[in-house]
Amino acid sequence: MSAPILILTEVALGPSERKAVEGLLENGVARLEILVPAGRKRRLVVDFLDHLSMLEFGKAVGGLTDKGPGPESARALAQTALSTSLAALEGLGTDVSGSIIEGDPVQALADRVSATAAEQAVVVTLPHAIEDTFHTDWANQAQRRLGIPVLHLYAGTGFIGDS
């Protein structure tokens, strides 16, 4: 069995991600494995600046007092994203599995790369202007840490990021 493609995503995968992943399957990949983190560590200043850069003034101000979902809600949101993602990739002619991960998402991806001997990863995120500009986003962190090709997709857009 060939090595899987690992997919780390902060949101549910949809049609544009399916199309991108389908293009990767032409190399005879036997399976896909989706990793969805349960929650995301708050970065108050970075989130505030991200919203300002996207001209989302209400979200910028609201984010200063929003504590985000609690652990149970975060896990439920992650489970919904995982279920939706599995459904989105169904029928591609390959095995698709997934799991919810805890802690640092990039470290969890690195652990799965080691455990599965994966040779390629896909990171799907929303645009994060500050992280993307300074190359501190998950895809860039993974590229530096893993030593395998990492494709960065911006959720819902079909746009490939720079990692």
MDTraj code that builds the backbone (N, CA, C; nanometers):
import mdtraj as md
import numpy as np

residues = "MET SER ALA PRO ILE LEU ILE LEU THR GLU VAL ALA LEU GLY PRO SER GLU ARG LYS ALA VAL GLU GLY LEU LEU GLU ASN GLY VAL ALA ARG LEU GLU ILE LEU VAL PRO ALA GLY ARG LYS ARG ARG LEU VAL VAL ASP PHE LEU ASP HIS LEU SER MET LEU GLU PHE GLY LYS ALA VAL GLY GLY LEU THR ASP LYS GLY PRO GLY PRO GLU SER ALA ARG ALA LEU ALA GLN THR ALA LEU SER THR SER LEU ALA ALA LEU GLU GLY LEU GLY THR ASP VAL SER GLY SER ILE ILE GLU GLY ASP PRO VAL GLN ALA LEU ALA ASP ARG VAL SER ALA THR ALA ALA GLU GLN ALA VAL VAL VAL THR LEU PRO HIS ALA ILE GLU ASP THR PHE HIS THR ASP TRP ALA ASN GLN ALA GLN ARG ARG LEU GLY ILE PRO VAL LEU HIS LEU TYR ALA GLY THR GLY PHE ILE GLY ASP SER".split()
xyz = np.array([
    [0.0848, -0.1181, 0.0000],
    [0.0000, 0.0000, 0.0000],
    [0.0888, 0.1236, 0.0000],
    [0.0567, 0.2197, -0.0839],
    [0.1380, 0.3407, -0.0921],
    [0.1063, 0.4338, 0.0247],
    [0.1945, 0.5275, 0.0475],
    [0.1800, 0.6233, 0.1576],
    [0.0577, 0.7112, 0.1356],
    [-0.0097, 0.7502, 0.2444],
    [-0.1283, 0.8349, 0.2297],
    [-0.0918, 0.9810, 0.2054],
    [-0.1897, 1.0568, 0.1610],
    [-0.1800, 1.2028, 0.1624],
    [-0.2516, 1.2459, 0.2893],
    [-0.1843, 1.3240, 0.3708],
    [-0.2435, 1.3758, 0.4941],
    [-0.3005, 1.5140, 0.4676],
    [-0.4206, 1.5382, 0.5194],
    [-0.4881, 1.6660, 0.4994],
    [-0.5190, 1.7253, 0.6368],
    [-0.4551, 1.8379, 0.6686],
    [-0.4821, 1.9112, 0.7917],
    [-0.5729, 2.0271, 0.7555],
    [-0.6897, 2.0334, 0.8194],
    [-0.7834, 2.1403, 0.7843],
    [-0.8461, 2.2024, 0.9086],
    [-0.8652, 2.3338, 0.9029],
    [-0.9314, 2.4035, 1.0137],
    [-1.0806, 2.4229, 0.9856],
    [-1.1255, 2.3867, 0.8657],
    [-1.2662, 2.3998, 0.8278],
    [-1.3096, 2.2752, 0.7510],
    [-1.4394, 2.2610, 0.7336],
    [-1.4913, 2.1486, 0.6553],
    [-1.4501, 2.1631, 0.5088],
    [-1.4067, 2.0531, 0.4508],
    [-1.3697, 2.0539, 0.3094],
    [-1.4949, 2.0603, 0.2234],
    [-1.4828, 2.1223, 0.1067],
    [-1.5953, 2.1367, 0.0153],
    [-1.5547, 2.1033, -0.1266],
    [-1.6342, 2.1462, -0.2241],
    [-1.6084, 2.1128, -0.3647],
    [-1.4737, 2.1601, -0.4188],
    [-1.4278, 2.2800, -0.3808],
    [-1.3002, 2.3274, -0.4345],
    [-1.1837, 2.2448, -0.3799],
    [-1.1917, 2.2031, -0.2532],
    [-1.0873, 2.1189, -0.1965],
    [-1.0918, 1.9790, -0.2572],
    [-1.2121, 1.9292, -0.2827],
    [-1.2258, 1.7977, -0.3462],
    [-1.1563, 1.7983, -0.4830],
    [-1.1789, 1.9045, -0.5585],
    [-1.1181, 1.9146, -0.6916],
    [-0.9653, 1.9150, -0.6823],
    [-0.9107, 1.9900, -0.5879],
    [-0.7653, 1.9962, -0.5712],
    [-0.7092, 1.8612, -0.5291],
    [-0.7759, 1.7943, -0.4357],
    [-0.7298, 1.6634, -0.3881],
    [-0.7427, 1.5594, -0.4995],
    [-0.8484, 1.5683, -0.5759],
    [-0.8677, 1.4750, -0.6876],
    [-0.7501, 1.4816, -0.7848],
    [-0.6976, 1.6014, -0.8082],
    [-0.5818, 1.6170, -0.8953],
    [-0.4572, 1.5506, -0.8396],
    [-0.4475, 1.5404, -0.7086],
    [-0.3324, 1.4753, -0.6452],
    [-0.3400, 1.3236, -0.6522],
    [-0.4596, 1.2710, -0.6701],
    [-0.4793, 1.1262, -0.6690],
    [-0.4343, 1.0585, -0.7979],
    [-0.3981, 1.1347, -0.8969],
    [-0.3555, 1.0764, -1.0236],
    [-0.2254, 0.9987, -1.0099],
    [-0.1567, 1.0153, -0.8979],
    [-0.0299, 0.9464, -0.8757],
    [-0.0477, 0.8105, -0.8085],
    [-0.1694, 0.7576, -0.8044],
    [-0.1941, 0.6257, -0.7483],
    [-0.1927, 0.6192, -0.5972],
    [-0.2293, 0.7271, -0.5295],
    [-0.2348, 0.7276, -0.3839],
    [-0.3464, 0.6350, -0.3381],
    [-0.3156, 0.5524, -0.2415],
    [-0.4121, 0.4534, -0.1958],
    [-0.5111, 0.5074, -0.0938],
    [-0.4732, 0.6124, -0.0206],
    [-0.5661, 0.6623, 0.0806],
    [-0.5386, 0.8072, 0.1173],
    [-0.6410, 0.8657, 0.1773],
    [-0.6351, 1.0025, 0.2274],
    [-0.6667, 0.9982, 0.3757],
    [-0.5998, 1.0808, 0.4523],
    [-0.6288, 1.0886, 0.5953],
    [-0.6469, 1.2357, 0.6325],
    [-0.7624, 1.2671, 0.6894],
    [-0.7977, 1.4046, 0.7266],
    [-0.7747, 1.4241, 0.8758],
    [-0.7107, 1.5340, 0.9114],
    [-0.6876, 1.5704, 1.0515],
    [-0.7556, 1.7039, 1.0787],
    [-0.8436, 1.7055, 1.1792],
    [-0.9155, 1.8278, 1.2144],
    [-0.8883, 1.8599, 1.3614],
    [-0.8279, 1.9752, 1.3887],
    [-0.8014, 2.0105, 1.5287],
    [-0.9285, 2.0486, 1.6028],
    [-0.9342, 2.0085, 1.7299],
    [-1.0463, 2.0456, 1.8169],
    [-1.0119, 2.1790, 1.8816],
    [-1.0552, 2.2855, 1.8190],
    [-1.0280, 2.4191, 1.8712],
    [-0.9007, 2.4757, 1.8126],
    [-0.8804, 2.6013, 1.8339],
    [-0.7617, 2.6707, 1.7839],
    [-0.7161, 2.7663, 1.8923],
    [-0.5889, 2.7641, 1.9210],
    [-0.5343, 2.8522, 2.0234],
    [-0.5601, 2.9973, 1.9829],
    [-0.6130, 3.0731, 2.0761],
    [-0.6418, 3.2148, 2.0481],
    [-0.5144, 3.2953, 2.0380],
    [-0.5104, 3.3807, 1.9384],
    [-0.4000, 3.4747, 1.9176],
    [-0.4662, 3.6110, 1.9042],
    [-0.4959, 3.6714, 2.0154],
    [-0.5787, 3.7912, 2.0205],
    [-0.5311, 3.9010, 1.9262],
    [-0.4061, 3.9390, 1.9328],
    [-0.3548, 4.0490, 1.8504],
    [-0.3542, 4.0105, 1.7028],
    [-0.3077, 3.8885, 1.6732],
    [-0.3023, 3.8430, 1.5336],
    [-0.4430, 3.8351, 1.4747],
    [-0.5373, 3.7785, 1.5504],
    [-0.6757, 3.7708, 1.5017],
    [-0.7332, 3.9107, 1.4793],
    [-0.7072, 4.0013, 1.5714],
    [-0.7552, 4.1391, 1.5588],
    [-0.7004, 4.2022, 1.4308],
    [-0.5705, 4.1898, 1.4081],
    [-0.5092, 4.2477, 1.2881],
    [-0.5583, 4.1791, 1.1603],
    [-0.5793, 4.0475, 1.1659],
    [-0.6342, 3.9757, 1.0501],
    [-0.7699, 4.0338, 1.0105],
    [-0.8566, 4.0512, 1.1094],
    [-0.9897, 4.1062, 1.0801],
    [-0.9797, 4.2489, 1.0266],
    [-0.8938, 4.3295, 1.0841],
    [-0.8771, 4.4661, 1.0339],
    [-0.8282, 4.4663, 0.8895],
    [-0.7330, 4.3777, 0.8584],
    [-0.6785, 4.3744, 0.7225],
    [-0.7832, 4.3301, 0.6200],
    [-0.8827, 4.2553, 0.6639],
    [-0.9896, 4.2101, 0.5748],
    [-1.1096, 4.3073, 0.5800],
    [-1.0897, 4.4207, 0.6496],
    [-1.1937, 4.5226, 0.6667],
    [-1.3172, 4.4684, 0.7380],
    [-1.2942, 4.3751, 0.8297],
    [-1.4006, 4.3166, 0.9110],
    [-1.3976, 4.3835, 1.0483],
    [-1.4388, 4.5074, 1.0526],
    [-1.4262, 4.5874, 1.1732],
    [-1.5090, 4.5324, 1.2889],
    [-1.6313, 4.4870, 1.2614],
    [-1.7167, 4.4308, 1.3659],
    [-1.6556, 4.3064, 1.4276],
    [-1.6003, 4.2185, 1.3427],
    [-1.5359, 4.0973, 1.3934],
    [-1.4092, 4.1310, 1.4711],
    [-1.3386, 4.2332, 1.4274],
    [-1.2155, 4.2731, 1.4966],
    [-1.2469, 4.3160, 1.6395],
    [-1.3467, 4.4016, 1.6554],
    [-1.3839, 4.4504, 1.7878],
    [-1.4479, 4.3387, 1.8691],
    [-1.5366, 4.2618, 1.8070],
    [-1.6030, 4.1518, 1.8769],
    [-1.5061, 4.0455, 1.9240],
    [-1.4014, 4.0236, 1.8484],
    [-1.3025, 3.9231, 1.8844],
    [-1.2230, 3.9567, 2.0083],
    [-1.2216, 4.0838, 2.0455],
    [-1.1471, 4.1237, 2.1646],
    [-1.2109, 4.0721, 2.2933],
    [-1.3427, 4.0520, 2.2906],
    [-1.4122, 4.0038, 2.4101],
    [-1.4616, 3.8598, 2.3965],
    [-1.4644, 3.8062, 2.2748],
    [-1.5121, 3.6702, 2.2516],
    [-1.4096, 3.5688, 2.3016],
    [-1.4523, 3.4811, 2.3894],
    [-1.3614, 3.3800, 2.4432],
    [-1.3565, 3.2555, 2.3554],
    [-1.4379, 3.2499, 2.2523],
    [-1.4404, 3.1331, 2.1648],
    [-1.5202, 3.0196, 2.2276],
    [-1.5364, 2.9110, 2.1539],
    [-1.6152, 2.7998, 2.2058],
    [-1.5412, 2.7267, 2.3187],
    [-1.6173, 2.6689, 2.4096],
    [-1.5590, 2.5864, 2.5147],
    [-1.5100, 2.4547, 2.4556],
    [-1.4420, 2.3738, 2.5352],
    [-1.3846, 2.2491, 2.4844],
    [-1.4875, 2.1543, 2.4215],
    [-1.6037, 2.1410, 2.4826],
    [-1.7061, 2.0511, 2.4279],
    [-1.7599, 2.1038, 2.2953],
    [-1.7842, 2.2337, 2.2886],
    [-1.8330, 2.2943, 2.1646],
    [-1.7273, 2.2857, 2.0547],
    [-1.6011, 2.3084, 2.0908],
    [-1.4925, 2.3009, 1.9932],
    [-1.4820, 2.1599, 1.9368],
    [-1.4959, 2.0605, 2.0214],
    [-1.4885, 1.9206, 1.9753],
    [-1.6081, 1.8881, 1.8851],
    [-1.7259, 1.9383, 1.9194],
    [-1.8449, 1.9159, 1.8365],
    [-1.8280, 1.9828, 1.6996],
    [-1.7728, 2.1044, 1.6975],
    [-1.7474, 2.1725, 1.5702],
    [-1.6455, 2.0955, 1.4863],
    [-1.5431, 2.0429, 1.5515],
    [-1.4420, 1.9642, 1.4809],
    [-1.5036, 1.8361, 1.4239],
    [-1.5921, 1.7727, 1.5012],
    [-1.6567, 1.6495, 1.4532],
    [-1.7443, 1.6787, 1.3318],
    [-1.8147, 1.7905, 1.3336],
    [-1.8969, 1.8301, 1.2185],
    [-1.8093, 1.8561, 1.0967],
    [-1.6977, 1.9268, 1.1160],
    [-1.6055, 1.9540, 1.0056],
    [-1.5477, 1.8240, 0.9504],
    [-1.5150, 1.7300, 1.0383],
    [-1.4598, 1.6011, 0.9938],
    [-1.5633, 1.5231, 0.9149],
    [-1.6843, 1.5124, 0.9666],
    [-1.7906, 1.4385, 0.8970],
    [-1.8201, 1.4990, 0.7600],
    [-1.8281, 1.6303, 0.7536],
    [-1.8535, 1.6997, 0.6269],
    [-1.7378, 1.6773, 0.5294],
    [-1.6161, 1.6801, 0.5802],
    [-1.4971, 1.6601, 0.4963],
    [-1.4920, 1.5179, 0.4408],
    [-1.5221, 1.4204, 0.5244],
    [-1.5245, 1.2811, 0.4784],
    [-1.6286, 1.2635, 0.3677],
    [-1.7451, 1.3257, 0.3859],
    [-1.8500, 1.3188, 0.2847],
    [-1.8068, 1.3881, 0.1551],
    [-1.7342, 1.5001, 0.1678],
    [-1.6903, 1.5751, 0.0494],
    [-1.5925, 1.4952, -0.0359],
    [-1.5134, 1.4089, 0.0267],
    [-1.4127, 1.3321, -0.0474],
    [-1.4591, 1.1905, -0.0813],
    [-1.5800, 1.1590, -0.0424],
    [-1.6361, 1.0271, -0.0711],
    [-1.6478, 1.0050, -0.2218],
    [-1.6198, 0.8846, -0.2653],
    [-1.6366, 0.8500, -0.4057],
    [-1.5191, 0.8863, -0.4946],
    [-1.4043, 0.9163, -0.4365],
    [-1.2870, 0.9503, -0.5173],
    [-1.2100, 0.8260, -0.5622],
    [-1.2558, 0.7101, -0.5213],
    [-1.1879, 0.5876, -0.5619],
    [-1.0688, 0.5536, -0.4751],
    [-1.0647, 0.6088, -0.3554],
    [-0.9563, 0.5817, -0.2618],
    [-1.0142, 0.5760, -0.1209],
    [-0.9440, 0.5105, -0.0304],
    [-0.9877, 0.5065, 0.1087],
    [-0.9695, 0.6437, 0.1707],
    [-1.0700, 0.6869, 0.2466],
    [-1.0631, 0.8162, 0.3146],
    [-1.0971, 0.7933, 0.4615],
    [-1.0090, 0.8382, 0.5492],
    [-1.0342, 0.8286, 0.6925],
    [-1.0008, 0.9630, 0.7553],
    [-1.0306, 0.9755, 0.8825],
    [-1.0003, 1.1009, 0.9480],
    [-1.0092, 1.0907, 1.0981],
    [-0.9563, 1.1922, 1.1643],
    [-0.9621, 1.1958, 1.3092],
    [-0.9547, 1.3398, 1.3582],
    [-1.0011, 1.3571, 1.4800],
    [-0.9910, 1.4862, 1.5474],
    [-0.8615, 1.4825, 1.6274],
    [-0.7863, 1.5907, 1.6210],
    [-0.6582, 1.5965, 1.6904],
    [-0.6617, 1.7024, 1.7997],
    [-0.5792, 1.6836, 1.8980],
    [-0.5687, 1.7779, 2.0100],
    [-0.4308, 1.8427, 2.0067],
    [-0.4183, 1.9574, 2.0697],
    [-0.2884, 2.0226, 2.0813],
    [-0.2465, 2.0933, 1.9543],
    [-0.1154, 2.1051, 1.9364],
    [-0.0575, 2.1759, 1.8227],
    [-0.0866, 2.1003, 1.6926],
    [-0.1610, 2.1606, 1.6006],
    [-0.1979, 2.0921, 1.4762],
    [-0.0777, 2.0530, 1.3907],
    [0.0240, 2.1367, 1.3844],
    [0.1405, 2.1061, 1.3015],
    [0.2200, 1.9910, 1.3629],
    [0.2285, 1.9867, 1.4946],
    [0.2964, 1.8751, 1.5611],
    [0.2189, 1.7459, 1.5385],
    [0.0855, 1.7524, 1.5458],
    [0.0031, 1.6340, 1.5198],
    [0.0227, 1.5852, 1.3763],
    [0.0327, 1.6788, 1.2827],
    [0.0597, 1.6424, 1.1428],
    [0.1967, 1.5768, 1.1310],
    [0.2964, 1.6322, 1.1970],
    [0.4315, 1.5747, 1.1945],
    [0.4317, 1.4333, 1.2522],
    [0.3581, 1.4129, 1.3600],
    [0.3489, 1.2792, 1.4197],
    [0.2859, 1.1793, 1.3228],
    [0.1825, 1.2230, 1.2502],
    [0.1166, 1.1329, 1.1536],
    [0.2070, 1.1057, 1.0344],
    [0.2845, 1.2039, 0.9924],
    [0.3802, 1.1829, 0.8831],
    [0.4784, 1.0733, 0.9236],
    [0.5295, 1.0818, 1.0457],
    [0.6232, 0.9806, 1.0940],
    [0.5575, 0.8435, 1.1043],
    [0.4354, 0.8399, 1.1549],
    [0.3668, 0.7121, 1.1765],
    [0.3242, 0.6441, 1.0466],
    [0.2953, 0.7238, 0.9442],
    [0.2407, 0.6663, 0.8200],
    [0.3385, 0.6691, 0.7036],
    [0.4520, 0.7325, 0.7214],
    [0.5499, 0.7511, 0.6125],
    [0.4890, 0.8279, 0.4952],
    [0.3976, 0.9200, 0.5266],
    [0.3346, 1.0023, 0.4226],
    [0.4411, 1.0808, 0.3480],
    [0.4181, 1.0988, 0.2198],
    [0.5133, 1.1708, 0.1353],
    [0.4598, 1.3045, 0.0871],
    [0.3361, 1.3373, 0.1289],
    [0.2748, 1.4625, 0.0851],
    [0.1681, 1.5028, 0.1863],
    [0.1523, 1.6350, 0.2056],
    [0.0499, 1.6865, 0.2951],
    [-0.0224, 1.8021, 0.2278],
    [-0.1462, 1.8201, 0.2682],
    [-0.2273, 1.9329, 0.2229],
    [-0.2755, 2.0043, 0.3485],
    [-0.2592, 2.1358, 0.3527],
    [-0.3075, 2.2157, 0.4647],
    [-0.4144, 2.3093, 0.4104],
    [-0.5336, 2.3025, 0.4689],
    [-0.6461, 2.3855, 0.4253],
    [-0.6797, 2.4825, 0.5386],
    [-0.6685, 2.6120, 0.5084],
    [-0.6992, 2.7142, 0.6083],
    [-0.7823, 2.8257, 0.5465],
    [-0.8404, 2.9040, 0.6329],
    [-0.8979, 3.0309, 0.5901],
    [-0.7811, 3.1263, 0.5698],
    [-0.7994, 3.2328, 0.4952],
    [-0.6902, 3.3303, 0.4848],
    [-0.6633, 3.3944, 0.6210],
    [-0.5377, 3.4018, 0.6577],
    [-0.4944, 3.4684, 0.7807],
    [-0.3843, 3.5655, 0.7387],
    [-0.4231, 3.6891, 0.7123],
    [-0.3328, 3.7864, 0.6506],
    [-0.1984, 3.7999, 0.7213],
    [-0.1997, 3.8112, 0.8511],
    [-0.0748, 3.8323, 0.9241],
    [0.0124, 3.7063, 0.9181],
    [-0.0452, 3.5915, 0.9499],
    [0.0315, 3.4662, 0.9468],
    [0.0826, 3.4358, 0.8062],
    [-0.0020, 3.4559, 0.7066],
    [0.0387, 3.4278, 0.5690],
    [0.1513, 3.5215, 0.5243],
    [0.1414, 3.6476, 0.5603],
    [0.2426, 3.7454, 0.5220],
    [0.3780, 3.7135, 0.5833],
    [0.3766, 3.6753, 0.7101],
    [0.5026, 3.6487, 0.7802],
    [0.5405, 3.5003, 0.7816],
    [0.4693, 3.4207, 0.7019],
    [0.4989, 3.2782, 0.6849],
    [0.5013, 3.2018, 0.8165],
    [0.4056, 3.2340, 0.9032],
    [0.3922, 3.1609, 1.0288],
    [0.2668, 3.0750, 1.0301],
    [0.1989, 3.0637, 0.9160],
    [0.0782, 2.9828, 0.9042],
    [0.1142, 2.8348, 0.9139],
    [0.0128, 2.7506, 0.9290],
    [0.0344, 2.6060, 0.9435],
    [0.1113, 2.5473, 0.8264],
    [0.0794, 2.5879, 0.7051],
    [0.1449, 2.5297, 0.5870],
    [0.2943, 2.5595, 0.5862],
    [0.3313, 2.6816, 0.6157],
    [0.4733, 2.7163, 0.6202],
    [0.5453, 2.6467, 0.7348],
    [0.4803, 2.6382, 0.8500],
    [0.5399, 2.5656, 0.9620],
    [0.5610, 2.4190, 0.9244],
    [0.4595, 2.3595, 0.8610],
    [0.4691, 2.2189, 0.8209],
    [0.5787, 2.1991, 0.7167],
    [0.5876, 2.2887, 0.6215],
    [0.6902, 2.2780, 0.5173],
    [0.8300, 2.2777, 0.5790],
    [0.8514, 2.3653, 0.6760],
    [0.9827, 2.3719, 0.7413],
    [1.0100, 2.2484, 0.8276],
    [0.9078, 2.1973, 0.8937],
    [0.9261, 2.0890, 0.9894],
    [0.9278, 1.9499, 0.9263],
    [0.8484, 1.9282, 0.8215],
    [0.8259, 1.7917, 0.7727],
    [0.9251, 1.7434, 0.6683],
    [0.9708, 1.8322, 0.5832],
    [1.0607, 1.7892, 0.4770],
    [0.9921, 1.7130, 0.3651],
    [0.8611, 1.7296, 0.3524],
    [0.7843, 1.6714, 0.2418],
    [0.7058, 1.7842, 0.1750],
    [0.6587, 1.7628, 0.0517],
    [0.5780, 1.8672, -0.0135],
    [0.4495, 1.8959, 0.0658],
    [0.4201, 2.0241, 0.0820],
    [0.2995, 2.0678, 0.1524],
    [0.2249, 2.1642, 0.0613],
    [0.1028, 2.1285, 0.0248],
    [0.0168, 2.2139, -0.0564],
    [-0.0720, 2.2937, 0.0378],
    [-0.0749, 2.4255, 0.0224],
    [-0.1583, 2.5124, 0.1065],
    [-0.2771, 2.5604, 0.0245],
    [-0.3967, 2.5205, 0.0660],
    [-0.5202, 2.5635, -0.0007],
    [-0.5955, 2.6580, 0.0905],
    [-0.6489, 2.7653, 0.0312],
    [-0.7370, 2.8537, 0.1058],
    [-0.8791, 2.8011, 0.0899],
    [-0.9421, 2.7715, 0.2024],
    [-1.0725, 2.7071, 0.2049],
    [-1.1760, 2.7790, 0.1189],
    [-1.2445, 2.7007, 0.0379],
    [-1.3550, 2.7498, -0.0411],
    [-1.3186, 2.8326, -0.1622],
    [-1.1903, 2.8516, -0.1884],
    [-1.1520, 2.9407, -0.2968],
    [-1.0863, 2.8697, -0.4143],
    [-1.0243, 2.7554, -0.3885],
    [-0.9467, 2.6893, -0.4918],
    [-0.8117, 2.7558, -0.5100],
    [-0.7835, 2.8592, -0.4314],
    [-0.6583, 2.9327, -0.4417],
    [-0.5495, 2.8597, -0.3634],
    [-0.4334, 2.8440, -0.4243],
    [-0.3208, 2.7778, -0.3602],
    [-0.2317, 2.8840, -0.2983],
    [-0.2035, 2.8681, -0.1696],
    [-0.1201, 2.9637, -0.0982],
    [0.0269, 2.9399, -0.1219],
    [0.1055, 3.0295, -0.0708],
    [0.2518, 3.0251, -0.0848],
    [0.3118, 2.9637, 0.0398],
    [0.3648, 2.8425, 0.0283],
    [0.4300, 2.7799, 0.1460],
    [0.5637, 2.7245, 0.1058],
])
top = md.Topology()
chain = top.add_chain()
for i, resn in enumerate(residues, 1):
    res = top.add_residue(resn, chain, resSeq=i)
    for name in ("N", "CA", "C"):
        top.add_atom(name, md.element.get_by_symbol(name[0]), res)
traj = md.Trajectory(xyz[None], top)
